[in-house]
Amino acid sequence: MEPNDQLAIIVPMLTDLVDQLEAAQLSNRTACADLTVSGVLDHMMNGAGAFAPAFRGEAPSEPSPTTAGAGDVPADDFRQAMNGLRDAAATPGAMERTIDAPFGRVPGSVFARFVAFDGLIHGWDIASATGLAYDPPDNVVAAVDGFARATIGAEMRDGDTFADATAAPAGASPLERLVAFSGRTV
């Protein structure tokens, strides 16, 4: 499955998830390092804003301030950021461009797969912290899982970029096994 096909499925799932959030859930702790739900949303929106220009072959722009009020779910800002990133990854030449990623320079096609992995895992973070339903299609999980296991090596597991893999519980779903591989406790 091509990375843009993955993003075409993952981005709407993420925006639908965020549309269901209530303001009181923003302070819920997630399995992602020391981030709350609000922190995960900020991380994702800032990342989208930083990397959408790279996919288009443009210089990075300054992060856009959110328009949501303090304590409000930034659903519109999140949708705009995620759709902008997905659309930028689909621009002509985006998969061939070199992207300066946090872990080094990589082709756009590789970075887009990291974006899909990041989005899929952060969707689980949000859902598990809030009790919301999140059920990505098996073919998307399988494609992301295959990429992650082939690409994320010990040198990337520095505790910042990725934590050490954990053991998934018996009977874990394919998504939960991928989440455990990402370093989260399921």
Steps between C-alpha positions, in 0.01 A plus 500: 500500500645834396557764770248743349238224502576445870470872576173521304354255753683601819447879480118484483499245784709737711284804425185300579659394830588860589148612406370270776726640772357700787695784656525313832692220325782727382683464831480118501841329511596295195742212453723734297791601722377774731233641271136570569240478224553873444876444477455227238275731296755782524782262399305382198391848389851642541647207308246540221576871477874437490500219245223596257728765343782244470276266300419792268868594465457825692683648796343433840255760620433632846251291698146632479337583830188301577169678474339292774459672830699384801354171616303447177553201270693635198301283256499751213871578537579128519294425189668782308851389604443131427326561168778742404764237577312228311449729200865610504618138499286447189651790301701412189857410595431476874599134525830565322602810699750468782349586837706614798335280760581500873699179443685606184449575132265254328300479178146636522361150444680376812402800708135470392506143636635635830218755501248218449662302785499807726137577421384143549674471838391843622143414406530204737651731764201732480242222488649304788525814715140596436312174450404594144470231234793469257510211257730560202461253213716189526669565164615845618628362830682220315664742254612737776618209716710353219669834438558571870658163573725523196609857571509574873824359628679513833680823403162679479389378843664775698205553732417825322438406139379150592498310827595135531232262380279350769326162507142499377261301719372161387212543260606852399361633174735580210471870594586428864803296390616795286438738792715278724770494232492882508601487867169551670352279769175348378 
